[in-house]
Amino acid sequence: MEVDLLEPWDGKRVPAGQQCRLFGGDGWTPPIHVWNLPAGTVWVVAQFNNRSYKPLAREGGHGQIAWPAKWPVTYLYPIPGMSGLPKWGAFVVEPARTLGPYASPGYLPPCSGGQKHKYSVDILAVDANGNVLDEQRNVALGKY
């Protein structure tokens, strides 16, 4: 399985405006291409993490979203942050594990206030029974 971030995301810095609303942004999930999926893949799940903050560093601390798999390339189109309303067949697997003003019913965009936290995503190819067929872990999204 191959994973590629699309512009304006470069894996080095979180793009301007893609942070959470608490810090003046209106962030969406990054656009991502996924290809060479294993046979039997029906969902591509993205688990968004803040690797610099232990409580949100793994298993989708910033939320988990699933998109329907398509061949030959699955496009993980942007989903608005701090919303539980994906479209076109995508859905929230697990909301962000955040509370209070940081709470989100879906994806929480980078929200560290510019402290150079490292954000990443784990991409999982999942079959109809929920089994993980392949994965790409710690794909760098950038620092914020």
N, CA, C and O atoms as a MOPAC input file, in Angstrom:
PM7 MOZYME 1SCF
protein

 N      0.85100 1    -1.17400 1     0.00000 1
 C      0.00000 1     0.00000 1     0.00000 1
 C      0.89400 1     1.23200 1     0.00000 1
 O      1.88000 1     1.29700 1     0.73400 1
 N      0.54600 1     2.18900 1    -0.81300 1
 C      1.30100 1     3.44000 1    -0.92400 1
 C      0.42000 1     4.60600 1    -0.48500 1
 O     -0.79100 1     4.60000 1    -0.70600 1
 N      1.04200 1     5.60700 1     0.14000 1
 C      0.32600 1     6.77500 1     0.66100 1
 C      1.05600 1     8.03300 1     0.22900 1
 O      2.28100 1     8.10700 1     0.32100 1
 N      0.30700 1     9.02500 1    -0.24200 1
 C      0.90400 1    10.27900 1    -0.68500 1
 C      0.05100 1    11.45700 1    -0.22100 1
 O     -1.13000 1    11.53800 1    -0.55900 1
 N      0.64600 1    12.37700 1     0.55500 1
 C     -0.03900 1    13.62100 1     0.92500 1
 C     -0.14000 1    14.51400 1    -0.30300 1
 O      0.75100 1    14.51700 1    -1.15200 1
 N     -1.21900 1    15.26500 1    -0.39200 1
 C     -1.41000 1    16.19100 1    -1.50300 1
 C     -1.30900 1    17.62900 1    -1.00700 1
 O     -1.47400 1    17.89900 1     0.18300 1
 N     -1.03800 1    18.54100 1    -1.92300 1
 C     -0.89300 1    19.96300 1    -1.57700 1
 C     -2.15200 1    20.46700 1    -0.90100 1
 O     -3.25100 1    20.03400 1    -1.24700 1
 N     -2.01800 1    21.36500 1     0.04700 1
 C     -0.81600 1    22.09500 1     0.44700 1
 C      0.00200 1    21.39200 1     1.53500 1
 O      0.96300 1    21.96800 1     2.04500 1
 N     -0.36200 1    20.16500 1     1.89500 1
 C      0.34500 1    19.42400 1     2.94100 1
 C      1.64400 1    18.86100 1     2.37900 1
 O      1.65300 1    18.27400 1     1.29700 1
 N      2.75500 1    19.04100 1     3.12100 1
 C      4.05400 1    18.54600 1     2.65000 1
 C      4.74700 1    17.62100 1     3.65400 1
 O      5.84300 1    17.12800 1     3.38600 1
 N      4.11600 1    17.38500 1     4.80500 1
 C      4.70400 1    16.51300 1     5.81100 1
 C      5.72400 1    17.19500 1     6.70600 1
 O      6.24600 1    16.57800 1     7.63400 1
 N      6.01200 1    18.46700 1     6.43500 1
 C      7.00500 1    19.19900 1     7.23100 1
 C      6.35300 1    20.20000 1     8.17400 1
 O      6.66600 1    20.24000 1     9.36400 1
 N      5.44800 1    21.00700 1     7.63600 1
 C      4.72400 1    22.00500 1     8.42800 1
 C      3.24600 1    21.88900 1     8.13400 1
 O      2.84200 1    21.66900 1     6.99200 1
 N      2.44100 1    22.03800 1     9.17100 1
 C      1.00100 1    22.09500 1     8.96200 1
 C      0.72400 1    23.38300 1     8.18600 1
 O      1.17300 1    24.45200 1     8.60000 1
 N     -0.00500 1    23.30600 1     7.07200 1
 C     -0.25300 1    24.51000 1     6.27300 1
 C     -1.00200 1    25.58600 1     7.05800 1
 O     -1.79300 1    25.28300 1     7.95200 1
 N     -0.74200 1    26.83100 1     6.71300 1
 C     -1.42000 1    27.96700 1     7.34600 1
 C     -2.92900 1    27.78100 1     7.24700 1
 O     -3.45800 1    27.42700 1     6.19300 1
 N     -3.61200 1    28.02600 1     8.36100 1
 C     -5.06300 1    27.93600 1     8.40500 1
 C     -5.60200 1    26.54200 1     8.66500 1
 O     -6.80700 1    26.38200 1     8.85600 1
 N     -4.73800 1    25.52000 1     8.67900 1
 C     -5.20200 1    24.14900 1     8.88300 1
 C     -5.17000 1    23.72600 1    10.34900 1
 O     -5.35700 1    22.54900 1    10.65800 1
 N     -4.93400 1    24.67500 1    11.25200 1
 C     -5.00800 1    24.39400 1    12.67800 1
 C     -6.46300 1    24.53000 1    13.14700 1
 O     -7.33800 1    24.92800 1    12.37900 1
 N     -6.70000 1    24.19700 1    14.40100 1
 C     -8.05400 1    24.24700 1    14.95100 1
 C     -8.53600 1    25.68700 1    15.12200 1
 O     -7.74900 1    26.63400 1    15.08300 1
 N     -9.84000 1    25.82500 1    15.31100 1
 C    -10.45700 1    27.15300 1    15.47000 1
 C     -9.96100 1    27.88600 1    16.71300 1
 O     -9.92300 1    29.11600 1    16.73000 1
 N     -9.58000 1    27.14100 1    17.75600 1
 C     -9.09600 1    27.78100 1    18.98000 1
 C     -7.84600 1    28.61400 1    18.72800 1
 O     -7.53200 1    29.51400 1    19.50800 1
 N     -7.13300 1    28.32300 1    17.64700 1
 C     -5.91900 1    29.05900 1    17.30200 1
 C     -6.04400 1    29.74000 1    15.94500 1
 O     -5.05600 1    29.91700 1    15.23200 1
 N     -7.28200 1    30.12400 1    15.59500 1
 C     -7.51400 1    30.95400 1    14.42100 1
 C     -7.58300 1    30.23300 1    13.09100 1
 O     -7.55900 1    30.87800 1    12.04200 1
 N     -7.66900 1    28.91500 1    13.10700 1
 C     -7.73200 1    28.17000 1    11.85100 1
 C     -9.12100 1    27.64100 1    11.56200 1
 O    -10.06400 1    27.86800 1    12.32000 1
 N     -9.22600 1    26.93900 1    10.46600 1
 C    -10.44700 1    26.25500 1    10.05700 1
 C    -10.01900 1    24.97000 1     9.35900 1
 O    -10.32000 1    24.75900 1     8.18400 1
 N     -9.30400 1    24.10300 1    10.10400 1
 C     -8.64100 1    22.94600 1     9.52200 1
 C     -9.57000 1    21.84500 1     9.04400 1
 O    -10.63600 1    21.60200 1     9.61000 1
 N     -9.12400 1    21.18600 1     7.97800 1
 C     -9.77900 1    20.02100 1     7.40100 1
 C     -8.76200 1    18.89100 1     7.38600 1
 O     -7.56200 1    19.14200 1     7.49400 1
 N     -9.22000 1    17.64800 1     7.25200 1
 C     -8.27400 1    16.54700 1     7.09400 1
 C     -7.45400 1    16.79400 1     5.83100 1
 O     -7.96700 1    17.35700 1     4.86400 1
 N     -6.19000 1    16.38000 1     5.82600 1
 C     -5.37600 1    16.57600 1     4.62700 1
 C     -5.86000 1    15.68400 1     3.48100 1
 O     -6.29600 1    14.55700 1     3.71600 1
 N     -5.78700 1    16.18400 1     2.24400 1
 C     -6.10300 1    15.32200 1     1.10500 1
 C     -4.97000 1    14.31000 1     0.90500 1
 O     -3.79300 1    14.66900 1     0.90800 1
 N     -5.34700 1    13.04700 1     0.73200 1
 C     -4.36300 1    11.96400 1     0.65100 1
 C     -4.77300 1    10.99600 1    -0.46300 1
 O     -5.94700 1    10.64800 1    -0.58800 1
 N     -3.80800 1    10.56900 1    -1.26100 1
 C     -4.01000 1     9.47200 1    -2.21500 1
 C     -3.46500 1     8.18900 1    -1.60500 1
 O     -2.38000 1     8.18300 1    -1.02300 1
 N     -4.22100 1     7.10300 1    -1.73900 1
 C     -3.78400 1     5.78300 1    -1.28400 1
 C     -3.97600 1     4.82700 1    -2.46100 1
 O     -5.04900 1     4.78600 1    -3.06500 1
 N     -2.93000 1     4.05600 1    -2.78500 1
 C     -3.03700 1     3.11400 1    -3.89500 1
 C     -2.26400 1     1.84000 1    -3.58200 1
 O     -1.60000 1     1.73800 1    -2.55000 1
 N     -2.36100 1     0.87100 1    -4.48700 1
 C     -1.80500 1    -0.47200 1    -4.25800 1
 C     -2.42100 1    -1.10500 1    -3.01100 1
 O     -1.73000 1    -1.71300 1    -2.19400 1
 N     -3.73800 1    -0.94400 1    -2.88900 1
 C     -4.45400 1    -1.53800 1    -1.75700 1
 C     -4.52100 1    -3.05400 1    -1.92000 1
 O     -4.61200 1    -3.55000 1    -3.04300 1
 N     -4.47700 1    -3.79300 1    -0.81500 1
 C     -4.60700 1    -5.24500 1    -0.91900 1
 C     -6.01000 1    -5.64400 1    -1.38600 1
 O     -6.98300 1    -4.93400 1    -1.13200 1
 N     -6.10100 1    -6.77500 1    -2.06200 1
 C     -7.40000 1    -7.31400 1    -2.47100 1
 C     -8.27700 1    -7.47900 1    -1.23400 1
 O     -7.80600 1    -7.89700 1    -0.17600 1
 N     -9.55200 1    -7.14700 1    -1.38100 1
 C    -10.48900 1    -7.28000 1    -0.27000 1
 C    -10.67000 1    -6.01600 1     0.55100 1
 O    -11.51000 1    -5.98400 1     1.45000 1
 N     -9.90000 1    -4.96900 1     0.26200 1
 C    -10.04000 1    -3.71000 1     1.00500 1
 C    -11.36400 1    -3.04900 1     0.63600 1
 O    -11.65300 1    -2.84900 1    -0.54400 1
 N    -12.16600 1    -2.70900 1     1.64200 1
 C    -13.41100 1    -1.97800 1     1.39600 1
 C    -13.39900 1    -0.59600 1     2.04500 1
 O    -14.15200 1     0.28900 1     1.63800 1
 N    -12.55000 1    -0.41200 1     3.04600 1
 C    -12.43600 1     0.88300 1     3.72500 1
 C    -10.97200 1     1.25400 1     3.87800 1
 O    -10.11500 1     0.39700 1     4.09300 1
 N    -10.70200 1     2.54400 1     3.76400 1
 C     -9.38800 1     3.08300 1     4.11800 1
 C     -9.62500 1     3.97500 1     5.32700 1
 O    -10.34600 1     4.96900 1     5.24400 1
 N     -9.01400 1     3.61600 1     6.44700 1
 C     -9.20700 1     4.33500 1     7.71000 1
 C     -7.96200 1     5.16300 1     7.99700 1
 O     -6.83600 1     4.67000 1     7.91500 1
 N     -8.18400 1     6.43100 1     8.33600 1
 C     -7.09700 1     7.32300 1     8.73500 1
 C     -7.24100 1     7.61800 1    10.22200 1
 O     -8.28300 1     8.08700 1    10.67900 1
 N     -6.17500 1     7.33600 1    10.96800 1
 C     -6.12700 1     7.61700 1    12.40600 1
 C     -5.17500 1     8.79500 1    12.59900 1
 O     -3.96800 1     8.66000 1    12.39500 1
 N     -5.71200 1     9.94100 1    12.98800 1
 C     -4.92500 1    11.16800 1    13.12300 1
 C     -4.37600 1    11.29300 1    14.54400 1
 O     -5.10300 1    11.09000 1    15.51600 1
 N     -3.08200 1    11.63000 1    14.65800 1
 C     -2.40500 1    11.63900 1    15.95500 1
 C     -1.52000 1    12.86500 1    16.14500 1
 O     -1.03200 1    13.46200 1    15.18500 1
 N     -1.32600 1    13.22600 1    17.42700 1
 C     -0.33900 1    14.23400 1    17.83300 1
 C      0.76700 1    13.46200 1    18.54800 1
 O      0.63300 1    13.13400 1    19.72700 1
 N      1.84600 1    13.17600 1    17.84700 1
 C      2.91500 1    12.33800 1    18.39800 1
 C      3.66100 1    13.01300 1    19.54400 1
 O      4.41400 1    12.34800 1    20.25600 1
 N      3.47300 1    14.31300 1    19.74000 1
 C      4.16200 1    15.04000 1    20.81100 1
 C      3.34400 1    15.11300 1    22.09800 1
 O      3.84000 1    15.60900 1    23.11000 1
 N      2.11800 1    14.63600 1    22.08100 1
 C      1.24700 1    14.70400 1    23.25600 1
 C      0.70100 1    13.29600 1    23.51000 1
 O     -0.21200 1    12.83900 1    22.82000 1
 N      1.26700 1    12.62300 1    24.49900 1
 C      1.03300 1    11.19400 1    24.72600 1
 C     -0.44000 1    10.76900 1    24.71200 1
 O     -0.75500 1     9.75800 1    24.08500 1
 N     -1.36900 1    11.49800 1    25.37900 1
 C     -2.76300 1    11.03800 1    25.36600 1
 C     -3.39700 1    10.98100 1    23.96700 1
 O     -4.38300 1    10.27100 1    23.76300 1
 N     -2.83500 1    11.72400 1    23.01000 1
 C     -3.40400 1    11.75700 1    21.65500 1
 C     -2.42000 1    11.24500 1    20.61000 1
 O     -2.57100 1    11.52700 1    19.42200 1
 N     -1.40400 1    10.48700 1    21.05300 1
 C     -0.29200 1    10.11100 1    20.17900 1
 C     -0.53600 1     8.86100 1    19.33500 1
 O      0.25200 1     8.57700 1    18.43300 1
 N     -1.60000 1     8.11000 1    19.60200 1
 C     -1.79400 1     6.86800 1    18.85100 1
 C     -3.26500 1     6.51200 1    18.75000 1
 O     -4.11100 1     7.04200 1    19.47000 1
 N     -3.54400 1     5.59100 1    17.82600 1
 C     -4.89600 1     5.05900 1    17.63300 1
 C     -5.93800 1     6.15100 1    17.43000 1
 O     -7.06100 1     6.05000 1    17.92500 1
 N     -5.56000 1     7.19100 1    16.70200 1
 C     -6.52300 1     8.22300 1    16.34700 1
 C     -6.88900 1     9.17000 1    17.45900 1
 O     -8.06800 1     9.47500 1    17.64000 1
 N     -5.91700 1     9.64500 1    18.21200 1
 C     -6.19400 1    10.61400 1    19.26900 1
 C     -6.90300 1    11.86100 1    18.76800 1
 O     -7.66900 1    12.48200 1    19.50500 1
 N     -6.65200 1    12.23000 1    17.51600 1
 C     -7.31400 1    13.38400 1    16.89500 1
 C     -8.47700 1    12.95600 1    16.00300 1
 O     -8.96400 1    13.74500 1    15.19300 1
 N     -8.91800 1    11.71400 1    16.15200 1
 C    -10.06400 1    11.20900 1    15.40500 1
 C     -9.68200 1    10.16900 1    14.37200 1
 O     -8.55200 1    10.12400 1    13.88600 1
 N    -10.67000 1     9.32700 1    14.04700 1
 C    -10.51100 1     8.29500 1    13.01900 1
 C    -11.65200 1     8.42600 1    12.01900 1
 O    -12.82400 1     8.43500 1    12.39500 1
 N    -11.29800 1     8.52700 1    10.75100 1
 C    -12.28000 1     8.65400 1     9.67500 1
 C    -12.06300 1     7.51000 1     8.69500 1
 O    -10.92000 1     7.14700 1     8.41500 1
 N    -13.15400 1     6.93000 1     8.16400 1
 C    -13.07500 1     5.88400 1     7.14200 1
 C    -13.66500 1     6.40200 1     5.83700 1
 O    -14.71500 1     7.04300 1     5.82700 1
 N    -12.97400 1     6.11400 1     4.73500 1
 C    -13.43200 1     6.43500 1     3.38800 1
 C    -13.62600 1     5.12600 1     2.63500 1
 O    -12.87100 1     4.18000 1     2.86100 1
 N    -14.62200 1     5.04100 1     1.74000 1
 C    -14.77000 1     3.82600 1     0.94100 1
 C    -13.57800 1     3.65100 1     0.00000 1
 O    -13.12300 1     4.61400 1    -0.61800 1
 N    -13.07500 1     2.41700 1    -0.10600 1
 C    -11.94200 1     2.12800 1    -0.98700 1
 C    -12.40300 1     2.14400 1    -2.44000 1
 O    -13.48000 1     1.64800 1    -2.77200 1
 N    -11.56600 1     2.72300 1    -3.29700 1
 C    -11.82700 1     2.75000 1    -4.74100 1
 C    -10.54700 1     2.37200 1    -5.45200 1
 O     -9.45300 1     2.59800 1    -4.93500 1
 N    -10.67900 1     1.79900 1    -6.63600 1
 C     -9.49500 1     1.39700 1    -7.41900 1
 C     -9.40800 1     2.22700 1    -8.67200 1
 O    -10.45100 1     2.59700 1    -9.21000 1
 N     -8.22400 1     2.54400 1    -9.17400 1
 C     -6.92600 1     2.10300 1    -8.66900 1
 C     -6.39900 1     2.97700 1    -7.53500 1
 O     -5.46400 1     2.58300 1    -6.83800 1
 N     -6.99300 1     4.17000 1    -7.34000 1
 C     -6.51300 1     5.09000 1    -6.30800 1
 C     -7.69200 1     5.52900 1    -5.45300 1
 O     -8.72800 1     5.93600 1    -5.97900 1
 N     -7.53800 1     5.44600 1    -4.14100 1
 C     -8.55100 1     5.98000 1    -3.23100 1
 C     -8.12200 1     7.38000 1    -2.82600 1
 O     -7.00400 1     7.59200 1    -2.35800 1
 N     -9.03100 1     8.33700 1    -3.01400 1
 C     -8.77900 1     9.73000 1    -2.64600 1
 C     -9.45700 1     9.99100 1    -1.30700 1
 O    -10.68300 1     9.94300 1    -1.20700 1
 N     -8.65700 1    10.26700 1    -0.27600 1
 C     -9.20800 1    10.64000 1     1.02600 1
 C     -9.45000 1    12.14200 1     0.97900 1
 O     -8.59100 1    12.94300 1     1.34700 1
 N    -10.64000 1    12.49900 1     0.51800 1
 C    -10.97700 1    13.91100 1     0.33900 1
 C    -11.08600 1    14.59900 1     1.69800 1
 O    -11.40400 1    13.95200 1     2.69600 1
 N    -10.82300 1    15.91100 1     1.74300 1
 C    -10.84400 1    16.63400 1     3.02200 1
 C    -12.21800 1    16.62400 1     3.69400 1
 O    -13.25500 1    16.80200 1     3.05500 1
 N    -12.17900 1    16.41100 1     4.99600 1
 C    -13.35800 1    16.43700 1     5.86900 1
 C    -13.16400 1    17.61000 1     6.82900 1
 O    -12.07600 1    17.76200 1     7.38400 1
 N    -14.18800 1    18.44600 1     7.04100 1
 C    -14.00300 1    19.57900 1     7.94700 1
 C    -13.70100 1    19.14200 1     9.37400 1
 O    -14.29200 1    18.19200 1     9.88600 1
 N    -12.77900 1    19.84700 1    10.00200 1
 C    -12.43100 1    19.57300 1    11.38000 1
 C    -13.51700 1    20.03700 1    12.32800 1
 O    -14.32300 1    20.90600 1    11.99700 1
 N    -13.52600 1    19.44400 1    13.51400 1
 C    -14.46300 1    19.77300 1    14.58200 1
 C    -15.90700 1    19.58600 1    14.12200 1
 O    -16.81400 1    20.30100 1    14.54800 1
 N    -16.09200 1    18.59700 1    13.23600 1
 C    -17.40700 1    18.27400 1    12.70300 1
 C    -17.53600 1    16.75700 1    12.65500 1
 O    -16.54400 1    16.05600 1    12.45400 1
 N    -18.70700 1    16.26600 1    12.83200 1
 C    -18.94000 1    14.83500 1    12.70700 1
 C    -19.69800 1    14.50500 1    11.44100 1
 O    -20.43100 1    13.51800 1    11.39300 1
 N    -19.52500 1    15.33500 1    10.39800 1
 C    -20.36600 1    15.21600 1     9.21900 1
 C    -19.60400 1    14.93400 1     7.92900 1
 O    -19.66600 1    15.74900 1     7.00900 1
 N    -18.88900 1    13.81500 1     7.82200 1
 C    -18.27400 1    13.47900 1     6.53400 1
 C    -19.35600 1    13.23200 1     5.47800 1
 O    -20.51200 1    12.97300 1     5.81300 1
 N    -18.96900 1    13.31600 1     4.19400 1
 C    -19.92300 1    13.11900 1     3.09600 1
 C    -19.43000 1    12.02600 1     2.16800 1
 O    -18.33000 1    11.49800 1     2.33100 1
 N    -20.25400 1    11.69900 1     1.20100 1
 C    -19.90300 1    10.80400 1     0.10100 1
 C    -19.41600 1     9.44200 1     0.57400 1
 O    -18.46900 1     8.88600 1     0.01700 1
 N    -20.05900 1     8.91100 1     1.59500 1
 C    -19.74500 1     7.56200 1     2.03500 1
 C    -18.74000 1     7.44900 1     3.16000 1
 O    -18.60700 1     6.37800 1     3.75200 1
 N    -18.03100 1     8.51200 1     3.47300 1
 C    -17.07500 1     8.48000 1     4.58900 1
 C    -17.84500 1     8.57200 1     5.90600 1
 O    -18.97700 1     9.05400 1     5.94400 1
 N    -17.21900 1     8.10400 1     6.97800 1
 C    -17.86300 1     8.21800 1     8.28800 1
 C    -16.81200 1     8.30200 1     9.38900 1
 O    -15.65400 1     7.93000 1     9.19700 1
 N    -17.24500 1     8.79900 1    10.54800 1
 C    -16.37900 1     8.88600 1    11.72400 1
 C    -16.36200 1     7.51200 1    12.38600 1
 O    -17.40000 1     7.00900 1    12.81600 1
 N    -15.17100 1     6.90700 1    12.46600 1
 C    -15.00900 1     5.62800 1    13.16100 1
 C    -14.97700 1     5.88200 1    14.66000 1
 O    -15.69300 1     5.23400 1    15.42300 1
 N    -14.14700 1     6.82400 1    15.07700 1
 C    -14.03700 1     7.25300 1    16.47600 1
 C    -13.74800 1     8.74600 1    16.47700 1
 O    -12.89000 1     9.20400 1    15.72300 1
 N    -14.45100 1     9.51800 1    17.31000 1
 C    -14.13300 1    10.94300 1    17.39000 1
 C    -12.81400 1    11.17600 1    18.12200 1
 O    -12.27300 1    10.27300 1    18.76100 1
 N    -12.31800 1    12.38300 1    18.01600 1
 C    -11.10500 1    12.77400 1    18.74800 1
 C    -11.31800 1    12.53600 1    20.24000 1
 O    -12.42200 1    12.71300 1    20.75600 1
 N    -10.25700 1    12.13600 1    20.92000 1
 C    -10.32100 1    11.88600 1    22.36900 1
 C     -9.99300 1    13.17300 1    23.12700 1
 O     -9.03100 1    13.22400 1    23.89400 1
 N    -10.78200 1    14.18500 1    22.91100 1
 C    -10.53600 1    15.49300 1    23.51000 1
 C    -11.79200 1    15.96900 1    24.22400 1
 O    -12.90000 1    15.52100 1    23.92900 1
 N    -11.60000 1    16.88900 1    25.17300 1
 C    -12.70000 1    17.38200 1    25.99600 1
 C    -12.73500 1    18.90300 1    25.99400 1
 O    -11.82000 1    19.56400 1    25.50400 1
 N    -13.81400 1    19.44400 1    26.55500 1
 C    -13.93200 1    20.89000 1    26.72400 1
 C    -13.86400 1    21.62200 1    25.39600 1
 O    -14.45300 1    21.17400 1    24.41200 1
 N    -13.14300 1    22.75600 1    25.35400 1
 C    -13.10400 1    23.53400 1    24.11100 1
 C    -12.40200 1    22.79900 1    22.97100 1
 O    -12.53000 1    23.19200 1    21.81100 1
 N    -11.66500 1    21.74300 1    23.28700 1
 C    -10.96400 1    20.94800 1    22.26900 1
 C    -11.81900 1    19.78700 1    21.74600 1
 O    -11.40500 1    19.08500 1    20.82400 1
 N    -12.99600 1    19.58300 1    22.32300 1
 C    -13.83900 1    18.45300 1    21.94100 1
 C    -14.24300 1    18.55100 1    20.47500 1
 O    -14.53500 1    19.63300 1    19.96500 1
 N    -14.25400 1    17.40100 1    19.81100 1
 C    -14.66300 1    17.32600 1    18.41000 1
 C    -15.42100 1    16.02300 1    18.19200 1
 O    -14.99100 1    14.97500 1    18.67200 1
 N    -16.55500 1    16.07000 1    17.46800 1
 C    -17.28700 1    14.83800 1    17.18100 1
 C    -16.66500 1    14.02000 1    16.05000 1
 O    -17.19700 1    12.97800 1    15.66700 1
 N    -15.55000 1    14.49000 1    15.52100 1
 C    -14.85500 1    13.78600 1    14.44100 1
 C    -13.37200 1    14.07900 1    14.50800 1
 O    -12.70300 1    13.73600 1    15.48300 1
 N    -12.85700 1    14.72100 1    13.45800 1
 C    -11.43500 1    15.07800 1    13.35100 1
 C    -11.15700 1    16.38400 1    14.08500 1
 O    -11.86800 1    17.37100 1    13.89800 1
 N    -10.11500 1    16.38800 1    14.92500 1
 C     -9.62500 1    17.61900 1    15.55000 1
 C     -8.36700 1    18.03700 1    14.80000 1
 O     -7.37200 1    17.31300 1    14.83300 1
 N     -8.38400 1    19.19400 1    14.12000 1
 C     -7.17100 1    19.66400 1    13.44500 1
 C     -6.05600 1    19.92800 1    14.45500 1
 O     -6.31900 1    20.00500 1    15.65500 1
 N     -4.81800 1    20.06700 1    13.98500 1
 C     -3.71400 1    20.39200 1    14.89200 1
 C     -4.09900 1    21.55500 1    15.80700 1
 O     -4.59800 1    22.58300 1    15.34900 1
 N     -3.85700 1    21.37200 1    17.11400 1
 C     -4.39800 1    22.32400 1    18.08200 1
 C     -3.43400 1    22.54300 1    19.24300 1
 O     -3.86400 1    22.67400 1    20.38900 1
 N     -2.13700 1    22.58400 1    18.95400 1
 C     -1.13200 1    22.74700 1    20.00800 1
 C     -0.69200 1    24.19600 1    20.18400 1
 O      0.19700 1    24.47400 1    20.99000 1
 N     -1.29300 1    25.11500 1    19.45000 1
 C     -0.94600 1    26.52300 1    19.61500 1
 C      0.41400 1    26.89500 1    19.05300 1
 O      1.03100 1    27.85300 1    19.52100 1
 N      0.88800 1    26.16500 1    18.06900 1
 C      2.16100 1    26.49900 1    17.44200 1
 C      3.38300 1    26.08600 1    18.23600 1
 O      4.44900 1    26.68100 1    18.07600 1
 N      3.25300 1    25.07800 1    19.09300 1
 C      4.37000 1    24.62200 1    19.93100 1
 C      5.26000 1    23.59300 1    19.22700 1
 O      6.04600 1    22.90500 1    19.87700 1
 N      5.13800 1    23.48700 1    17.90800 1
 C      5.94600 1    22.56000 1    17.09400 1
 C      5.70900 1    21.09000 1    17.43900 1
 O      6.62600 1    20.27000 1    17.39100 1
 N      4.45900 1    20.77500 1    17.78900 1
 C      4.09900 1    19.37600 1    17.98300 1
 C      4.14000 1    18.66300 1    16.64100 1
 O      3.89700 1    19.27200 1    15.60000 1
 N      4.45000 1    17.36200 1    16.66800 1
 C      4.52600 1    16.54200 1    15.45700 1
 C      3.19900 1    15.81900 1    15.25000 1
 O      2.74900 1    15.06000 1    16.10900 1
 N      2.58400 1    16.06800 1    14.10000 1
 C      1.31500 1    15.43600 1    13.75700 1
 C      1.54400 1    14.37000 1    12.69700 1
 O      2.36900 1    14.53200 1    11.79800 1
 N      0.79300 1    13.26700 1    12.82100 1
 C      0.94500 1    12.15900 1    11.88100 1
 C     -0.40600 1    11.49000 1    11.65900 1
 O     -1.38900 1    11.78000 1    12.34100 1
 N     -0.42200 1    10.58500 1    10.68300 1
 C     -1.62100 1     9.79600 1    10.40800 1
 C     -1.19500 1     8.35300 1    10.15200 1
 O     -0.18300 1     8.09200 1     9.50100 1
 N     -1.98700 1     7.42900 1    10.67600 1
 C     -1.83200 1     6.01300 1    10.37100 1
 C     -2.92900 1     5.66500 1     9.37000 1
 O     -4.10200 1     5.95700 1     9.60600 1
 N     -2.55600 1     5.04300 1     8.25500 1
 C     -3.50800 1     4.66800 1     7.21400 1
 C     -3.67200 1     3.15100 1     7.24300 1
 O     -2.69000 1     2.41200 1     7.16700 1
 N     -4.92300 1     2.69200 1     7.35300 1
 C     -5.22700 1     1.26700 1     7.45100 1
 C     -6.12000 1     0.84300 1     6.29100 1
 O     -7.10500 1     1.51800 1     5.99000 1
 N     -5.78800 1    -0.26200 1     5.64300 1
 C     -6.65800 1    -0.89700 1     4.65300 1
 C     -7.46000 1    -1.95400 1     5.40200 1
 O     -6.88800 1    -2.85100 1     6.02100 1
 N     -8.79400 1    -1.84800 1     5.34600 1
 C     -9.67000 1    -2.67900 1     6.17400 1
 C    -10.65800 1    -3.43900 1     5.28700 1
 O    -11.19100 1    -2.88200 1     4.32700 1
 N    -10.90100 1    -4.71900 1     5.61200 1
 C    -11.86000 1    -5.51200 1     4.83500 1
 C    -13.27200 1    -5.36300 1     5.40900 1
 O    -13.48500 1    -4.63300 1     6.37700 1
 N    -14.22500 1    -6.05900 1     4.80400 1
 C    -15.63500 1    -5.94300 1     5.19100 1
 C    -15.90400 1    -6.41800 1     6.61300 1
 O    -16.91200 1    -6.03600 1     7.20800 1
 N    -15.02100 1    -7.24300 1     7.16700 1
 C    -15.18800 1    -7.74000 1     8.53700 1
 C    -14.43300 1    -6.91300 1     9.57000 1
 O    -14.41800 1    -7.25800 1    10.75200 1
 N    -13.80600 1    -5.82500 1     9.13100 1
 C    -13.06300 1    -4.96900 1    10.05000 1
 C    -11.62800 1    -5.39500 1    10.28400 1
 O    -10.95700 1    -4.83700 1    11.15300 1
 N    -11.13800 1    -6.37300 1     9.52800 1
 C     -9.75200 1    -6.82500 1     9.66400 1
 C     -8.80600 1    -5.88000 1     8.93200 1
 O     -9.08900 1    -5.45500 1     7.81200 1
 N     -7.69000 1    -5.55500 1     9.56200 1
 C     -6.67900 1    -4.70700 1     8.93300 1
 C     -5.83500 1    -5.58100 1     8.01100 1
 O     -5.20500 1    -6.54300 1     8.45200 1
 N     -5.83100 1    -5.23100 1     6.71400 1
 C     -5.10100 1    -5.99600 1     5.70000 1
 C     -3.70000 1    -5.44800 1     5.46100 1
 O     -2.78500 1    -6.19300 1     5.11100 1
 N     -3.54000 1    -4.14800 1     5.65100 1
 C     -2.24100 1    -3.49600 1     5.47200 1
 C     -2.31000 1    -2.16400 1     6.20400 1
 O     -3.39400 1    -1.66700 1     6.50900 1
 N     -1.13900 1    -1.59100 1     6.48300 1
 C     -1.10600 1    -0.30900 1     7.19000 1
 C      0.17700 1     0.43600 1     6.87800 1
 O      1.21800 1    -0.16100 1     6.60600 1
 N      0.07600 1     1.74300 1     6.92300 1
 C      1.23500 1     2.63800 1     6.86600 1
 C      1.14300 1     3.49300 1     8.12300 1
 O      0.22000 1     4.29500 1     8.26500 1
 N      2.08600 1     3.32600 1     9.02500 1
 C      2.05300 1     4.01800 1    10.31700 1
 C      2.93200 1     5.26200 1    10.29800 1
 O      3.93900 1     5.32000 1     9.59200 1
 N      2.53600 1     6.24700 1    11.08200 1
 C      3.31800 1     7.47000 1    11.32000 1
 C      3.68500 1     8.21900 1    10.04800 1
 O      4.82300 1     8.66100 1     9.88900 1
 N      2.72100 1     8.36200 1     9.14300 1
 C      2.92100 1     9.21100 1     7.97000 1
 C      2.92000 1    10.65400 1     8.47800 1
 O      1.91600 1    11.12200 1     9.01700 1
 N      4.03000 1    11.35100 1     8.31000 1
 C      4.17000 1    12.70900 1     8.85700 1
 C      3.22900 1    13.67800 1     8.15400 1
 O      3.18100 1    13.73300 1     6.92500 1
 N      2.48100 1    14.44200 1     8.94900 1
 C      1.64100 1    15.51500 1     8.42300 1
 C      2.34000 1    16.85600 1     8.54200 1
 O      2.10800 1    17.75400 1     7.73200 1
 N      3.19500 1    16.99800 1     9.54800 1
 C      3.92200 1    18.24300 1     9.75300 1
 C      3.88300 1    18.67300 1    11.20200 1
 O      3.22300 1    18.06300 1    12.04200 1
 N      4.61000 1    19.74100 1    11.46700 1
 C      4.66400 1    20.31400 1    12.81600 1
 C      3.77800 1    21.54300 1    12.88500 1
 O      3.61500 1    22.28200 1    11.91400 1
 N      3.20300 1    21.73900 1    14.08500 1
 C      2.46200 1    22.96400 1    14.36900 1
 C      2.66600 1    23.26500 1    15.84400 1
 O      2.14200 1    24.25700 1    16.35000 1

